[in-house]
């Protein structure tokens, strides 16, 4: 065995441990063994066959939509040809790989080995349990092609689109990303995590995997920059991203999503429920406009109001002023506290704070806009048809966040606290 073959085996073994840990359940591996395929009803919507691989599929869908919306505003999604959608898929995959900032791009492919599989090429992507449907077979058949430039990667995928669309397309992309970024770099970013990127019991992707797909960094947290927790410096998102991330888990106070994720460069957000990832997007470019001064101040105020009540304890005023880079000398803070809490109720309303410090500040985002939602699981769509759902959104003037049991609205309120959405077909799309 050559030195290069030995090195490749070692790299694949390390990649396997990063993704799967020491042991992989056959059922978990089988659920991830699918390609990137498009819906028959929605030409540009990727389908997800079973629970698990949304951690890879939803980010690819997000980047695909970002490219589509940037280049063809107002385009009818139904007019897209299969060739155009394949091109969007390749470009989305390359956009994700480009975030690795690699000096050399390594693309994992899977050899056709029908004699080992004991089946035909058609059956190999059918989703049925086959003798080859295990990770040992998968690893024995991996080859790695190296390229010096991203354009070479794009040309290779364009010529060999079946690599992405055949049975192991999703997994081969994950291996390509890790091998291109560098296993040691991924391991270093994952130092805060003890679990593999794919949960060995339930098969869901970790936040580290989601962040790797969305930002190119496999960090464990979704807040901005670093935070010190219990004496540990924990890394989050380091810059504004092309597409964003919102999660209902923030409403449940399991995490804090930072401004970089909530305010991406393009109006596309991956949405997280407790068990699944979907995608929200809009043709309204102003939803991705940079924050105004007033919006920045409102975001800071709300960070001290985790319950979404639109008020803070008056004792927190100095911290808010400091975070907003306003005058925070004790004497001035005491004066403002007495003014903003004139009735000595112990609270300061958001409206009073904004009227005092940022009067007349305009919103960057419009008050009404159209949203679209994607869920790749057929069973989570009306009539089991994977298609985009459309809703009409409005940012209400009500000073209090609406109480709702609707998971979709609850998730959206983590970014737009006063939002209300009327969805086509009369009910909200499923986050699960």
TORLUMDO-115285 format. One line per 2 residues: number of its first residue (from 0); for each residue z, x, y of N, C-alpha, C. Coordinates in steps of 0.2 Angstrom, whole numbers. Example, Ala and Ser with C-alpha at 12.3 -4.5 7.8 and 13.67 -1.06 7.14 Angstrom:
BEGIN
0> 39 66 -28 39 62 -22 39 66 -16; 35 64 -11 36 68 -5 39 64 0 $
***
This chain:
BEGIN
0> 0 4 -6 0 0 0 0 4 6; -4 3 11 -5 7 17 1 6 22 $
2> 2 11 26 7 10 31 7 4 35; 0 2 37 -1 -4 42 1 -10 38 $
4> -1 -10 31 1 -16 27 8 -17 27; 12 -11 26 19 -12 25 22 -14 32 $
6> 20 -12 37 22 -13 44 21 -21 45; 15 -23 43 14 -31 44 19 -35 40 $
8> 20 -33 34 25 -36 29 31 -37 33; 34 -31 35 40 -31 39 40 -35 45 $
10> 35 -35 49 35 -40 55 35 -47 53; 31 -49 48 31 -56 45 38 -58 43 $
12> 41 -53 39 48 -55 37 53 -56 42; 52 -52 47 57 -53 53 55 -59 57 $
14> 49 -61 58 46 -67 61 49 -73 57; 48 -73 50 51 -78 46 58 -79 47 $
16> 62 -74 47 69 -75 49 71 -78 55; 67 -76 61 68 -79 67 67 -86 67 $
18> 62 -88 64 60 -95 64 64 -100 59; 65 -97 53 68 -101 48 75 -99 45 $
20> 77 -93 47 83 -91 44 82 -88 37; 87 -87 33 87 -84 27 84 -89 22 $
22> 85 -95 22 83 -100 17 79 -106 21; 74 -108 18 70 -113 20 69 -119 15 $
24> 71 -125 17 70 -131 13 63 -133 12; 61 -134 6 54 -136 5 52 -142 10 $
26> 56 -147 10 54 -153 14 53 -151 21; 57 -146 24 57 -144 31 50 -141 32 $
28> 49 -136 28 42 -132 28 36 -137 28; 37 -142 23 31 -146 22 30 -150 29 $
30> 35 -152 32 34 -156 38 31 -152 44; 32 -146 44 29 -142 49 22 -140 47 $
32> 20 -141 41 13 -138 39 8 -143 41; 6 -143 47 1 -148 49 -3 -144 55 $
34> -9 -146 56 -13 -144 61 -13 -148 67; -16 -145 73 -17 -149 79 -23 -154 78 $
36> -22 -160 77 -27 -165 77 -26 -170 82; -32 -173 84 -32 -178 89 -32 -185 87 $
38> -29 -190 91 -29 -197 89 -36 -200 89; -37 -204 85 -43 -208 85 -44 -213 91 $
40> -38 -215 93 -38 -220 99 -38 -216 106; -35 -210 106 -35 -207 113 -37 -200 112 $
42> -43 -198 114 -47 -192 112 -43 -186 114; -39 -186 119 -35 -179 121 -28 -179 118 $
44> -26 -184 115 -19 -185 112 -18 -182 105; -14 -177 105 -12 -174 98 -8 -179 94 $
46> -9 -178 88 -5 -182 83 1 -178 79; 6 -181 78 12 -178 74 13 -182 68 $
48> 12 -179 62 12 -183 56 20 -184 54; 24 -180 55 31 -181 53 36 -178 58 $
50> 42 -179 57 47 -177 62 48 -169 61; 49 -166 67 50 -158 67 46 -155 71 $
52> 39 -154 70 35 -150 74 34 -152 81; 37 -157 84 36 -159 91 38 -153 96 $
54> 42 -149 93 44 -143 98 38 -138 99; 33 -139 95 27 -135 96 21 -140 99 $
56> 21 -146 96 15 -150 98 16 -153 105; 22 -155 107 23 -158 114 21 -152 119 $
58> 24 -146 119 22 -141 124 14 -140 124; 11 -140 118 4 -139 118 0 -145 122 $
60> 3 -151 120 0 -157 123 1 -156 131; 7 -154 133 9 -153 140 4 -149 144 $
62> 3 -143 141 -2 -138 144 -9 -141 144; -11 -144 138 -18 -147 138 -19 -152 144 $
64> -14 -156 145 -14 -161 150 -14 -158 157; -10 -153 158 -10 -149 164 -17 -146 166 $
66> -20 -144 161 -27 -141 162 -32 -147 164; -31 -152 160 -36 -158 161 -35 -161 168 $
68> -29 -162 170 -27 -165 176 -29 -161 182; -29 -154 181 -30 -149 187 -38 -149 188 $
70> -42 -150 183 -49 -149 183 -53 -155 184; -50 -161 182 -54 -167 182 -50 -173 185 $
72> -48 -172 191 -44 -178 194 -48 -184 193; -44 -190 191 -47 -196 191 -52 -197 185 $
74> -53 -192 181 -57 -193 175 -54 -198 170; -59 -202 167 -57 -206 162 -56 -203 155 $
76> -50 -203 153 -48 -200 147 -52 -202 141; -55 -208 141 -58 -211 135 -65 -208 135 $
78> -68 -204 141 -74 -201 141 -75 -194 138; -69 -192 136 -69 -185 133 -72 -184 126 $
80> -76 -179 126 -80 -178 119 -75 -174 115; -76 -174 108 -73 -170 104 -73 -162 106 $
82> -79 -160 108 -80 -153 110 -76 -151 116; -75 -156 121 -71 -155 127 -64 -154 125 $
84> -62 -159 120 -55 -159 118 -53 -152 114; -58 -150 110 -56 -144 106 -56 -138 111 $
86> -60 -138 117 -60 -133 122 -53 -133 125; -50 -139 127 -44 -140 130 -38 -137 126 $
88> -39 -139 119 -34 -136 115 -34 -129 114; -39 -126 114 -39 -118 114 -37 -116 120 $
90> -38 -118 126 -36 -116 132 -28 -117 133; -26 -123 131 -19 -124 131 -15 -119 127 $
92> -17 -118 121 -14 -113 116 -14 -106 120; -20 -104 123 -20 -97 126 -16 -97 132 $
94> -15 -103 136 -10 -103 141 -3 -101 139; -1 -104 133 5 -103 131 6 -96 128 $
96> 1 -93 125 1 -86 123 2 -81 129; -2 -83 134 -2 -79 140 5 -77 143 $
98> 9 -82 142 16 -81 145 20 -76 142; 17 -73 136 21 -68 132 20 -61 136 $
100> 15 -61 141 14 -55 145 13 -49 140; 9 -50 135 8 -45 130 3 -39 132 $
102> 4 -33 129 -1 -28 130 -6 -29 124; -5 -32 119 -9 -33 114 -8 -40 111 $
104> -13 -44 109 -12 -51 107 -13 -51 99; -8 -54 96 -9 -54 88 -10 -61 86 $
106> -15 -63 83 -17 -70 81 -16 -70 73; -11 -74 71 -10 -75 64 -15 -80 61 $
108> -19 -79 56 -23 -83 52 -21 -84 45; -24 -89 42 -22 -90 35 -28 -90 30 $
110> -28 -85 26 -34 -84 21 -35 -91 17; -41 -92 15 -43 -97 11 -42 -95 4 $
112> -37 -98 0 -36 -95 -7 -35 -101 -12; -41 -104 -13 -41 -110 -17 -39 -109 -24 $
114> -41 -103 -26 -39 -101 -33 -31 -101 -34; -28 -98 -29 -21 -98 -29 -18 -105 -28 $
116> -21 -109 -24 -18 -116 -22 -20 -121 -28; -25 -119 -32 -27 -124 -37 -29 -130 -34 $
118> -33 -130 -28 -35 -136 -25 -41 -134 -21; -44 -140 -18 -50 -139 -14 -48 -138 -7 $
120> -53 -136 -3 -52 -135 4 -50 -142 8; -53 -147 5 -51 -154 8 -44 -155 7 $
122> -42 -154 1 -35 -156 -1 -30 -152 3; -32 -146 5 -27 -141 8 -24 -144 15 $
124> -28 -149 18 -25 -151 24 -24 -159 24; -23 -161 18 -22 -168 17 -15 -171 18 $
126> -10 -166 18 -3 -168 19 0 -170 13; -3 -170 7 0 -172 1 3 -165 -2 $
128> 8 -166 -6 12 -161 -9 7 -157 -14; 6 -151 -12 2 -147 -17 6 -141 -19 $
130> 3 -138 -25 7 -132 -27 8 -126 -22; 4 -126 -17 4 -121 -12 9 -123 -7 $
132> 11 -129 -7 15 -131 -1 22 -128 -1; 22 -121 0 29 -118 1 28 -112 5 $
134> 33 -109 8 33 -104 12 31 -97 9; 32 -97 3 30 -90 -1 23 -90 -1 $
136> 19 -95 -3 12 -95 -3 9 -94 4; 12 -98 9 10 -97 16 10 -90 18 $
138> 16 -86 17 16 -79 19 12 -75 16; 11 -76 9 6 -71 6 -1 -72 8 $
140> -3 -77 12 -10 -78 14 -11 -77 21; -6 -74 25 -6 -73 32 -10 -66 33 $
142> -15 -66 38 -18 -61 41 -17 -61 48; -17 -55 51 -16 -54 58 -22 -51 62 $
144> -25 -54 67 -30 -51 70 -28 -49 77; -29 -43 79 -27 -40 86 -32 -40 91 $
146> -31 -42 97 -35 -42 103 -32 -39 109; -36 -36 113 -34 -32 119 -33 -37 125 $
148> -37 -42 125 -37 -47 131 -37 -54 129; -34 -58 133 -34 -65 132 -40 -69 131 $
150> -45 -66 135 -52 -69 134 -55 -68 127; -53 -63 124 -55 -61 117 -51 -66 112 $
152> -45 -68 114 -41 -73 110 -45 -80 110; -46 -81 117 -50 -88 118 -56 -88 114 $
154> -60 -83 114 -67 -83 111 -66 -84 103; -61 -80 101 -59 -80 93 -57 -87 91 $
156> -53 -91 95 -51 -97 93 -57 -102 94; -61 -101 99 -67 -106 100 -71 -105 94 $
158> -72 -99 92 -77 -99 86 -74 -101 79; -67 -101 79 -63 -102 73 -58 -108 74 $
160> -61 -113 77 -56 -119 79 -52 -121 73; -55 -121 67 -51 -124 61 -45 -120 60 $
162> -44 -114 63 -37 -111 62 -32 -115 65; -33 -118 71 -28 -122 74 -28 -129 71 $
164> -34 -132 68 -34 -139 66 -32 -140 59; -33 -134 55 -31 -135 48 -24 -135 46 $
166> -22 -136 40 -15 -137 38 -10 -133 41; -11 -127 42 -5 -123 45 -6 -121 52 $
168> -10 -125 56 -12 -123 63 -6 -122 67; -1 -127 67 5 -127 71 9 -121 69 $
170> 10 -119 63 14 -113 61 11 -107 63; 4 -106 62 1 -100 64 1 -99 71 $
172> 1 -104 75 2 -103 82 9 -100 84; 14 -103 81 21 -100 82 22 -92 80 $
174> 19 -91 74 19 -84 72 15 -79 77; 9 -82 79 5 -78 84 9 -77 91 $
176> 13 -82 93 16 -81 99 22 -76 98; 26 -76 93 31 -71 92 28 -64 91 $
178> 23 -64 87 20 -57 85 17 -54 92; 14 -58 96 11 -56 102 16 -54 107 $
180> 22 -58 108 27 -56 113 31 -50 111; 32 -49 104 35 -44 101 42 -46 98 $
182> 43 -45 92 49 -48 88 55 -45 91; 55 -39 93 62 -36 96 63 -40 103 $
184> 58 -41 107 59 -45 113 62 -52 112; 59 -56 107 62 -62 105 69 -62 103 $
186> 70 -57 98 77 -56 96 82 -55 101; 80 -51 106 84 -49 112 86 -56 116 $
188> 81 -60 117 82 -66 121 86 -71 117; 86 -71 110 89 -75 106 96 -73 105 $
190> 98 -67 108 105 -64 106 111 -69 107; 110 -74 111 115 -79 112 116 -84 107 $
192> 110 -84 102 110 -90 97 111 -87 90; 114 -90 86 115 -88 79 111 -92 74 $
194> 108 -97 77 104 -101 72 97 -99 73; 92 -101 68 85 -100 68 82 -104 73 $
196> 76 -103 75 72 -107 80 71 -114 77; 70 -114 70 69 -121 67 75 -122 63 $
198> 78 -128 64 84 -130 60 83 -130 53; 87 -126 49 85 -126 42 87 -132 38 $
200> 91 -136 41 93 -143 37 89 -149 39; 88 -149 46 84 -155 48 77 -154 51 $
202> 76 -148 52 69 -146 54 67 -147 61; 72 -148 66 70 -149 73 70 -142 76 $
204> 66 -141 81 65 -135 85 71 -134 90; 74 -128 90 79 -127 95 77 -127 102 $
206> 82 -127 107 80 -126 114 77 -119 115; 79 -114 111 76 -108 112 68 -108 110 $
208> 67 -112 105 59 -112 103 56 -116 109; 59 -122 111 56 -126 116 55 -122 123 $
210> 60 -118 125 59 -113 130 54 -108 129; 53 -105 123 48 -100 122 41 -103 123 $
212> 40 -109 120 34 -113 121 32 -114 128; 37 -117 132 36 -119 139 36 -113 144 $
214> 39 -108 143 40 -103 148 39 -96 146; 38 -95 139 37 -88 137 43 -84 135 $
216> 49 -87 137 56 -84 135 60 -88 131; 62 -85 126 66 -89 120 74 -89 122 $
218> 75 -91 128 82 -92 131 85 -98 128; 92 -99 128 95 -105 125 96 -110 130 $
220> 96 -109 137 98 -114 141 93 -116 146; 94 -122 150 89 -125 154 91 -125 161 $
222> 96 -122 163 98 -121 170 94 -116 173; 94 -115 180 91 -110 184 95 -103 183 $
224> 91 -98 182 93 -91 182 99 -90 177; 104 -87 179 110 -85 174 116 -89 177 $
226> 120 -91 172 127 -94 174 132 -90 170; 138 -89 173 143 -86 169 148 -92 166 $
228> 148 -92 160 152 -97 156 157 -93 152; 164 -94 153 169 -91 149 168 -84 149 $
230> 166 -81 154 166 -73 155 159 -71 152; 155 -75 149 148 -73 147 143 -75 152 $
232> 138 -70 152 132 -72 157 127 -74 152; 125 -81 154 121 -85 149 114 -86 153 $
234> 108 -84 150 102 -84 153 99 -91 153; 96 -93 159 92 -99 159 85 -98 161 $
236> 82 -103 165 75 -102 167 74 -98 173; 70 -93 173 70 -88 178 65 -90 184 $
238> 61 -95 183 56 -96 189 53 -103 188; 50 -106 193 46 -112 193 41 -112 187 $
240> 41 -117 183 36 -116 177 30 -121 179; 25 -120 175 19 -124 176 20 -131 174 $
242> 24 -132 169 26 -139 167 33 -139 166; 36 -145 167 43 -146 167 46 -149 161 $
244> 53 -150 161 57 -152 156 62 -156 158; 63 -162 155 69 -167 157 71 -169 150 $
246> 78 -171 150 81 -173 144 86 -178 145; 87 -183 140 92 -188 141 99 -184 139 $
248> 99 -178 136 105 -175 135 108 -173 141; 105 -172 147 108 -171 153 112 -177 155 $
250> 110 -183 154 114 -189 156 120 -189 152; 120 -187 146 125 -186 141 130 -181 143 $
252> 128 -176 148 132 -171 150 132 -165 145; 127 -165 140 127 -159 136 124 -153 139 $
254> 120 -154 144 117 -148 147 116 -150 154; 113 -145 158 111 -146 165 104 -143 166 $
256> 100 -147 168 93 -145 169 92 -143 176; 89 -137 177 89 -134 183 83 -136 187 $
258> 82 -134 194 77 -136 198 70 -134 196; 70 -128 193 64 -125 190 60 -129 185 $
260> 64 -132 181 61 -137 176 60 -144 179; 64 -146 183 63 -153 186 58 -153 191 $
262> 56 -147 194 51 -147 199 46 -142 197; 41 -144 192 36 -139 190 30 -139 195 $
264> 26 -134 194 20 -133 198 15 -139 197; 15 -143 191 11 -148 190 15 -154 188 $
266> 12 -160 189 16 -166 187 16 -168 180; 18 -163 176 19 -164 168 26 -162 166 $
268> 29 -166 162 36 -164 160 36 -166 152; 39 -161 149 41 -163 142 48 -167 142 $
270> 48 -172 139 54 -176 139 58 -175 132; 65 -174 132 69 -173 126 73 -179 125 $
272> 73 -182 119 78 -186 117 83 -182 112; 87 -186 109 92 -182 104 88 -179 98 $
274> 82 -182 97 79 -180 91 71 -179 91; 68 -179 97 61 -179 98 59 -177 105 $
276> 53 -174 105 50 -172 111 43 -176 113; 43 -179 119 37 -182 121 35 -179 128 $
278> 29 -182 131 27 -179 137 26 -185 142; 28 -184 148 27 -188 154 22 -184 159 $
280> 17 -188 162 13 -185 166 10 -190 171; 7 -187 177 5 -192 182 -1 -188 186 $
282> -6 -193 188 -11 -190 192 -9 -189 200; -3 -191 201 0 -190 208 2 -183 209 $
284> -2 -179 213 0 -172 213 6 -171 218; 7 -176 222 13 -175 226 20 -175 223 $
286> 20 -177 216 26 -177 212 28 -169 211; 23 -165 211 24 -158 210 24 -154 216 $
288> 25 -157 222 25 -153 228 32 -150 229; 32 -144 232 38 -140 233 44 -145 236 $
290> 50 -144 235 55 -147 238 55 -147 245; 57 -152 249 58 -152 256 65 -149 257 $
292> 67 -148 263 74 -145 264 79 -151 263; 77 -157 264 81 -163 263 82 -164 255 $
294> 77 -163 252 77 -164 244 81 -159 241; 81 -153 244 85 -147 241 92 -149 242 $
296> 94 -151 248 101 -153 249 103 -158 245; 99 -163 244 101 -169 240 102 -167 233 $
298> 98 -162 230 99 -160 224 105 -156 223; 107 -152 228 113 -148 228 119 -153 228 $
300> 119 -158 232 124 -163 233 125 -166 226; 120 -168 223 120 -172 216 123 -167 211 $
302> 122 -161 211 125 -156 206 132 -157 206; 135 -159 211 143 -160 212 145 -167 210 $
304> 140 -171 208 140 -178 207 138 -180 200; 140 -177 194 137 -177 188 137 -184 185 $
306> 141 -189 188 141 -196 185 135 -200 189; 132 -197 194 127 -201 197 129 -206 201 $
308> 135 -206 204 138 -211 208 136 -211 216; 132 -206 218 130 -205 224 136 -204 229 $
310> 141 -201 227 147 -198 231 150 -192 227; 154 -188 231 157 -183 229 165 -183 231 $
312> 169 -180 228 176 -180 230 176 -176 237; 180 -179 242 179 -175 248 182 -168 248 $
314> 186 -166 243 188 -160 242 183 -155 240; 177 -158 238 171 -153 236 166 -152 241 $
316> 168 -154 247 163 -153 253 162 -146 254; 167 -142 255 166 -135 256 161 -132 251 $
318> 162 -133 245 158 -130 240 150 -132 241; 149 -139 242 143 -141 244 140 -138 250 $
320> 143 -138 255 140 -134 261 139 -127 260; 143 -124 256 142 -117 254 135 -116 250 $
322> 135 -120 245 129 -120 240 122 -122 244; 123 -126 249 117 -128 253 116 -123 259 $
324> 120 -118 259 119 -113 264 120 -115 272; 125 -120 272 127 -123 279 133 -120 281 $
326> 136 -121 287 142 -118 289 148 -121 285; 152 -116 282 157 -118 277 164 -115 279 $
328> 165 -114 286 171 -111 288 176 -117 287; 182 -115 285 187 -120 283 189 -125 289 $
330> 189 -123 295 190 -127 301 185 -132 302; 178 -130 301 173 -134 302 172 -139 296 $
332> 174 -137 290 174 -141 284 179 -147 285; 185 -145 287 190 -150 289 188 -155 294 $
334> 185 -153 299 182 -158 304 177 -162 301; 172 -160 297 167 -164 294 170 -168 289 $
336> 175 -166 285 178 -170 280 181 -177 283; 185 -176 289 188 -181 292 182 -186 295 $
338> 177 -183 297 171 -187 300 168 -191 294; 166 -188 289 162 -191 283 167 -196 279 $
340> 173 -194 279 178 -199 275 183 -202 280; 180 -206 285 184 -208 290 190 -213 288 $
342> 189 -216 282 194 -221 280 198 -217 275; 198 -211 274 202 -207 270 202 -210 262 $
344> 196 -211 260 196 -214 253 195 -208 248; 195 -202 250 194 -197 246 187 -195 243 $
346> 182 -199 246 175 -198 244 171 -197 250; 165 -194 249 160 -193 254 153 -196 251 $
348> 150 -200 254 144 -203 251 138 -199 253; 133 -199 248 127 -195 249 124 -197 255 $
350> 123 -204 257 120 -206 263 123 -204 269; 130 -203 269 133 -201 275 132 -193 276 $
352> 132 -190 270 131 -182 270 124 -181 273; 118 -185 270 112 -183 273 111 -185 280 $
354> 114 -191 282 113 -193 289 116 -188 294; 121 -185 292 125 -180 296 121 -173 296 $
356> 119 -171 291 116 -164 291 108 -164 290; 105 -169 288 98 -169 287 95 -176 290 $
358> 96 -178 296 94 -184 298 86 -184 298; 83 -190 296 76 -190 297 72 -186 292 $
360> 75 -183 287 71 -179 283 66 -183 278; 60 -181 278 56 -185 274 55 -183 267 $
362> 54 -187 262 53 -185 255 46 -182 254; 46 -177 250 39 -174 248 36 -179 243 $
364> 39 -182 239 36 -187 234 35 -193 237; 30 -197 234 29 -204 237 34 -209 234 $
366> 35 -215 237 40 -219 235 37 -223 229; 30 -224 228 28 -227 222 22 -223 219 $
368> 22 -223 212 17 -219 209 16 -221 202; 11 -219 199 9 -221 192 11 -215 187 $
370> 14 -217 182 16 -212 176 13 -214 170; 11 -209 166 9 -210 159 13 -206 154 $
372> 14 -209 148 18 -206 143 14 -205 137; 16 -200 133 13 -198 127 18 -197 122 $
374> 17 -200 116 22 -199 110 17 -198 104; 18 -192 101 13 -190 96 14 -194 89 $
376> 20 -197 88 21 -200 82 18 -207 81; 14 -208 77 11 -215 76 16 -221 76 $
378> 21 -220 72 26 -225 71 30 -227 77; 30 -222 82 33 -224 88 29 -227 94 $
380> 22 -229 92 18 -232 97 16 -239 94; 15 -243 99 13 -250 98 7 -250 93 $
382> 8 -254 88 2 -254 83 1 -248 79; 5 -243 79 5 -236 76 -2 -233 78 $
384> -3 -234 85 -9 -231 88 -7 -226 93; -8 -219 92 -6 -214 97 -11 -214 103 $
386> -8 -217 108 -12 -218 115 -7 -217 120; -9 -215 126 -5 -215 132 -3 -222 135 $
388> 3 -222 137 6 -228 140 6 -227 147; 5 -232 151 5 -232 158 11 -236 161 $
390> 14 -234 166 19 -237 170 18 -236 177; 21 -241 181 21 -241 189 28 -240 191 $
392> 29 -234 194 36 -232 196 37 -233 203; 43 -234 205 45 -235 212 52 -232 213 $
394> 53 -228 218 59 -225 220 63 -230 225; 68 -233 222 71 -239 226 76 -236 232 $
396> 77 -240 236 82 -238 242 89 -239 240; 90 -242 235 97 -244 233 101 -237 233 $
398> 107 -237 236 111 -231 236 114 -229 230; 115 -233 225 118 -232 218 113 -232 213 $
400> 114 -227 208 110 -227 202 110 -233 198; 105 -236 196 105 -242 192 108 -240 185 $
402> 112 -245 183 115 -244 176 110 -247 171; 108 -243 166 103 -246 161 105 -243 154 $
404> 102 -247 149 103 -245 142 96 -243 140; 91 -242 144 84 -240 142 84 -232 142 $
406> 83 -229 136 83 -222 136 78 -219 140; 72 -222 141 67 -219 145 69 -219 152 $
408> 72 -224 155 74 -224 162 80 -220 163; 84 -220 158 90 -215 159 88 -208 159 $
410> 83 -206 155 80 -199 155 77 -198 162; 73 -202 165 69 -201 171 74 -201 177 $
412> 80 -205 176 85 -205 182 88 -198 183; 87 -193 178 90 -187 179 86 -183 184 $
414> 80 -185 185 76 -182 191 76 -186 197; 74 -193 195 73 -198 201 79 -203 200 $
416> 85 -202 203 91 -206 202 89 -214 203; 85 -215 208 84 -222 210 77 -225 207 $
418> 75 -222 202 68 -224 199 69 -231 195; 63 -235 196 62 -240 192 55 -240 189 $
420> 53 -242 183 47 -242 181 45 -248 177; 39 -251 179 37 -257 175 31 -254 171 $
422> 32 -254 164 27 -252 159 22 -257 157; 16 -255 156 11 -260 153 14 -262 146 $
424> 12 -268 144 14 -271 138 22 -273 138; 25 -272 144 31 -276 145 37 -272 143 $
426> 37 -266 139 43 -263 137 42 -255 138; 47 -252 138 47 -244 139 44 -241 133 $
428> 40 -236 134 38 -232 128 45 -228 125; 44 -227 118 49 -224 114 50 -216 116 $
430> 56 -214 117 57 -207 117 58 -204 110; 59 -208 105 60 -205 98 54 -206 94 $
***
